[in-house]
Amino acid sequence: MRRILQNREILGACMSANLFFHRAINWFIPAKLLRDRETRARARMFMFSHMFGPFLGNVIPGYLYWVEGSTTTKPIVLAVSICSFWVFPFLLKYTGAYTFLSYLSIQNLLFAILWGCYYYGGFSSPFLPWLVTVPLLAFFYLDASIKNSVAILLQIGVNIAIFVGLSALWGFPHLVSLESMHVIGTISTLAASVYVSMMALFYAGILTSQSELEAEVNKHLETAKELSEATTQAERANTAKSEFLAKMSHELRTPLNAVIGYSQILLEDSEAEGDTASVEDLNKIYAAGRHLLSLVNAILDLSKIEAGRMEVFPEVFAMGSFLNRSCERWANDPRLADRKIAVRTGSFSGVMEADAVKLEQVIDLLIDNAVRYAPTSDIEINAARRPSGEIALTIADRGPGVSAALMPTLFETFSDAHGASGAGAGLGLPLAFRLCRLMRATLDVMSSSDGGTIVEILMPARYHAQATSPAQAPTAKAA
């Protein structure tokens, strides 16, 4: 168990170090280079070689300086050339000239190799094999396009031509003994091998990471495709459900209208004959039929909205008379008993532009909701114009209110949130909410701590001022 924990700690430390290393590398790479995957991989190779290559390269001038002592400056020039690679990451970060810096880095590497070859062995120099790393690094840094390939080969050819020309004119100086050259050859070969191995391993790591990333991307694409297909199937099922509900609602309304109509005729006949027992039963049949018809109408409207088949027909109407009509329709409702429905418009006067039929339906649903679940409270309807030009309609009661736990589900169909949804089946508030959204209005429900519920409709309708006095609707009272 202890060994497992130790292994986990070691693995965690390695992952942390790897993350720190990649963050350090990415800090030097400009954001525009990080966006493209291939360019990002090349830039990371560029950073890796310039951060760690000079550590290996400086072993050679260090040994040369130790052998020659302070009698020559040739190893110092070589060391300065190698150390200058550490400047390139900062140049990349603050200039972003990646392609130019890549060619400049290749030129600096060619200079360091050929400088060492010229002064230490000529064509037999132990530094000459380092020329193999030049095209390798060049194509690590840059893509293998025809333009880059020609430019790199031309750059290498020009440098070698200059090297050969100098050797033909002045020959090669002999600064180090043959025995020391063998040691330098061994050091150079080891450094080159380690350097190329490091670059190869780092490149293999990048390729592995890209392969894993591509596999993960393909996996996510497959998941996205499955989700898209599932969404399409769900949309089809929802459309089929809406069409079914619409058809069934139409089929149900025909016999329901017959039941309501005949019960009303029988009710009138029984009242005329003074048959009180039948009147009571027929009233129940009539009320049940009306209630069932309201449910069917609500389902039909919801299915139309969900199917995108309900349209809005805006018209201009007077707010005062509109609210009066809404109030008068409830005046003879037996459920009101001795309660009142008051309509107040305050300083608001004039007309508004909206879909009057749908707005009237919304207000009826909200009044029905208040009548049903605030059985002892009066109901107040207020209209006011906001400074922004929007018109706010509120329906308030002094009932038990709505608990905070039920608020999130008020506008969900068939949720019956503590009776807060109208029509007794969780359809009133959801339908009102969707009708408001269809009219580009908002509907909010607020419940006070001391009891009572306020439902606010905020209409983005136009407001037209009139010279008439403010409309004050009468109070409706049950007969």
N, C-alpha and C positions, 0 to 999 in steps of 0.2 A: 504493500500500500504506500509506504514511504517512497519507494522508487517511482511509482506511478505519479505521485504528487511532484516529485523532483523533475520527472520528465515533462509534466505539464508546465511547471514553472520555467523550464528551459525553453519549451516550445513557445510559451507566452512571451518570454524575453526576446526570442528570435523574431517573432511576429512584430513586436514593438519596434525592434531595431530596423527591421525591413520597412515598416511603415514610416519611421523617422527618416530613413535613407531616401525613400521615394519622395517624401515631402520636401526634403532638402534639395533633391534634383529638380523637382517641379517648381521650386521657388525661383530658380534661375530662368526657367523657360517661359517666354511671354504667352499670354492667354490665347492669342491668335494661333500659335503653334500647337497648343494643347487641344484645340477643338477638333482637329483632324487626326484620326487614329494613326495613319502611316507617318505623318509628319511628327507626331508626338513620339512615336517609337524611335525615329531617327534622331530627334533632338535629345532623347534620353541616352542614346548611344554616344552622341557627341559630348554630353555632360559627363558620362561615366569615364570615357577615355581621357578627358581633359582634367578630371579631378584626381584620378588614380595613376594615369600613365607617367606623369613626371616623377612619382616616387620611385618607379623602376628605372626610368631613364637616367636619373641623376646618380645612380650607382656607378655608371661608366665614367663620367667626368670626375667623380669623386676619387675613383681609383687612379685615373690618369694624373690628377693633381698630386696624389700621394706619391706616385712614381716619379713624376718630373719635379716636384717641389715648386718653388716659386720662381723658377727660371723662365717660365713661359705663361702666356695668357690664353693659349689655345683651349685648355680645358674650361677656363672661366667663360669664354665666349660660348662654348658648347653648353655649359650649365645654364647660362642666361637664356639661351634659345629654348632649352627644355623647360625651364621655370616659367617662361612666358606663356606656356600653355595654361597656367592657372589664371591668367588674365581673361581668357576667352569666355568663361562662364559669365563674368560680370559684364563684358562687352555685349554678350547675347541678351542679358536681362535688360540693359539700359538702351540698347540700340534696336534689338529685334531683327538685325540684318543677318539672318541665319545662313543664307546661301553664300553671301560674301565672306562671312567669318569661316565657313567651311573651307572655301578655297584658300583663304589666308592661312588657316591651320595646316592644310596640306602643304602649302608652300614653306611654312615654318618647319614642318617635319622633314621635307626634302632638304632644306638648308642644313638642319642639324645632322642628318645622315651623311650628306655629301661633304660637309665640313669635317666630320670625323674621318671619313674615308680619305679625303685629300691629305690630311696631316698625319694619319695613322694607318699606313699600309697601302694606300692607293687602290689599285684593282684587286689586291689581295687582302684588303682591310677586313677585319672581323665585323665591321659595321655595315658592310655592303648587303648582307642578307636582310637588314631592316627595310630595304627598298620594297621587299615583298609586302610589307604591312601597309605601304602607301595606298595602292589601289584598293586593298581590303577596307581600310578605314574610309577612303573616299566614297566607296559605294555603300558603306554603313551610314555615312552622313547624308548622301545625296541619292536620289532615285537614279536608276540605270537607264535614263532616257538617252537618245542619240546625242542630244546637245551636251549633256553632262559627260557622257562617255568620251566624246571627242575632246572636250575641254580638259578633262583629267589626263588623258593620254598625251595631249599636247603639252600640258604643264609638266608632266614627268619627262617627256622627251626634251623639252627646252632645258631643263635643269641638268639632265645627263649630258646634253651637248655642251653646255657651259663647263661642266666638270671635265669632260674629255678635252675640251679646248685649252683649259688652264693647265692640265697635265701635259699636253703636247708642247705648250710654250715654256713652262718653267719646271716641269717634272714634279715628283713627289718628295717632300722633305722627309727625313728619317729622324724622328724625335724620340722614339722609344725602341728599346732593344727587342730582338726577336723573341727572347724568352718572355719578356713582359707582354708582347703581343699575343702570345699563346694564352696567357692568363686573361687578357682583355677579351680574346675571342670566346673563352669559356663563359666569362661574365655576360658578354653581349648575347650569346646564344641562349643562356638561361633566362636573361631578362626578356628577350624577344619571345621565348616560348611561354613564359608566365603571362606576359602581356597579351599575346594572341589568345591564350587559353581563357584568360579573364574576359576578354571581349566576346569570345565564342560562347562562354557560359552565360554572360549577361544577355547576349542576343537570343540564346536558346530560351532563357527565362522570359524574355519579352514575347517570343513566339508562343510559348506555353500559355502565358497570360492572355494573349490575344485569342488563342484557340478556346480557352475556357470562357472568355468573354463572349465569343461568337456562339459557343454552345449555349450559354446562358441567355443571350439575346434570342437565339432560335427557339429556346424553350419558352421565353416570354411571348414571342410572336405566335407560337402555337397556342399558348394559353389565351392570348388576345383573340385569336381566330375562333377558339371554342366559345369564349365569352360573347363574341359578336354573333355567332350562330345561335347561342342560347338566348341572347337579347332579341334576335329576329323572331325566334320561335315564340318567345314570351309576348312580343308585340302582336304577332298573328293570333295567339290565343286570346289576348286582351281585346283585339278587334272582333274576334268571333264572339267573345262574351258580350261585348257591347251590342253587337248586331242581334244576338239572341235576346238580350234583355229588352232592346227596343221593339222587336217583333212581338215578344210575349206581353210587353206592356200594352201595346196596341190591341192585342187580342183580349187582354183582361179588361180594358176600359169599356169595351162594347157591352158585355153583360153587366158590368158594374153600373154603368149609366142606366141600364134598364132596371136593375134592383133599386137604385136610388130614386129613379123617376116614379116607379110603381109604388114604392113605400111612401113617397111624398103624396101621391094621389090618395092612397088609402088613409094616410094620416089626416088629410084634409076632410075626407068623408067621415072618419071616426070623430073628429072634433065637431063636425056639424051635427052628428047624431048624438053627441054627448057620451060616447063610449070611452070613459076615462081609462079603463083597463087596457083596451086595445091601443089607445093613444100612447100610453107609456111604453108598450112593447114596440110599437111602430117607431117611436122616437129612438129607441135603442138600435133598431134595424137601420134607420136612416143615418144615425150618427156613425154606426160601424161601417156602413157603406161609404160615407163621406171620408172617413178615416182611411179606409182601404184604398179609395181612389187617390187620396193625397200621397199615400205610399207609392202607388203605381206611377203617379205623375213625377214624383221625386226620382224614382228609379229610371224612368224614361229620360228625364232631363240630365241626370248624371251620366247615363250611357251616351247621350248625344254629345255632351261636353267632352267625355273621354275619347269618343270617336272623332272629335273635331268637326262635328256637323252642326253645331249650334252657332248662329250668327248674331251679331249685335246690330240693332237698328236704332241709332241715336235720333232723338227728337228734342225739340225745345218745349218746355212746359213750366208752368208756374209752381214754385215749390210749395207755397201755402196751400193752394187747392189740392195739390197732389197729396200732401200729408193729411189734409182733411178727409179725403176719400178713403185713405188707408185707415183712418180712425173710425169713420162711419161704418165701414164694413164689419167692425168688431163690436159695434154698439149693442147688437141684439144677441151676441153669443152668450148662451146660458152659463158658460164656464166663468164668466166675469163676475157674476153675482152682484155684490155691491162695490166692486172695485172700479177704478177709473183709468182711462187711458188719456193722458194729457199730451197735447202737441204744442210745442213752443218754438218759434223761430227767432225770437229776440229782435235784434237789429237787422237780421238778414231779410232782404226783400229782393224781389226780382225773379228771374227765370233761370233755369239751368238746362244744360244740354246733356242728355244721357239716354239710355234705353229705359224708358219709363216702365215697360212691362216687366222687365227683369228686375229693376230696382224695386218695383212694387212687390214682386215675388219674394225678394230678399227680406223686405220689411215685414211681410206677412209671416215668413218663417221665423224671424226673430221675435215677433210679438207672440206667436204661438209657443215658442220656446219659453218666453217669460210667463205666459199665462199658465202653462203646464207645470212649471217647476218653481214658480213663486206664487203659490195659491192664495196668499193673503195680502199680497203687495199690489199697490198701484203701479202703473207703468207710465214712464215719461219718455216722450220722443222729442229730441232737441235737434235743431238745425242751425249751423253757424258757418260763417265764411272765414277761412283762415287768411292771415296776411299774405300768404303765398298765392292766394286765389283758389285754393282747394276748398271744397265744401264738405264739412264734417256732419254726419248724421249719427246720433247716439240713441240707443234704446236702453233704458236703465230700469232696474227693479230693485226692491229691497228684500229679495228672497235670501235663501241660505248661502248663495254664492257658489263658487267653484273652487275646490281645493287645488293647491299648487301641483299635487301629484297627477291630477287629471288633465291639466292644461296641455301637455304635449300631444294628447290623443283627441283633442276636441274636434279637429277637422278631418279625422279619419272616419271612413264610412263603416257602419255597423259596429262601432266601438262602444256605444251607449255609455259614455263617460259620466257616471253618476247622474244619469238623466239630463246631462247638459246638452245633449243632442236632440233636436226637435223630432217630431213625428214618432217618438217612442222607439225608433229602430236605428238610431244613430245616423239619420239622413239629413236632418234639418240644417245644422251648422255646416257640415261638409258641403251640402248643396249651396248654401248661402255663400260660403267661402269661394267656391268655384265660380259661381255667377259673378261675384265681385271681381275676381281675377280676370274673368272674361271681359268685363267692362273696364279693365285696367284700374280698378279700385282696390283698396286694401280693407281687410276686415280684421279687427283685433278684439279680443275678449279680455276684460279686466275685472278682477274680483277684489273688492275691498275687504280689509281685515275685520270690520264691524258688520259684515254681511252686505249682500247686494252684488249685482252683476251689471256691468256696463259693456255694451257691445258698440264699437265705433266703426262706422263706414266712412272712409276718406275717399271722396270722389274727385277725380281730376277733371271735373266738368268745367265748361266755360261759365262765367258769371256775368249777367247783364243787369246793370242797375236800372231801376225804374223810379219814377217820380211818385208812385203811389205810396200810401202809408204801409208800414210793416204789417204783414199778415199774421194775425193771431188766431189760431184755430180754436174752435170750441172744445170743451171737454166732453169726451164720450163716456157714457155711463150705461151699464147694463140695465135693461128694462126690468 
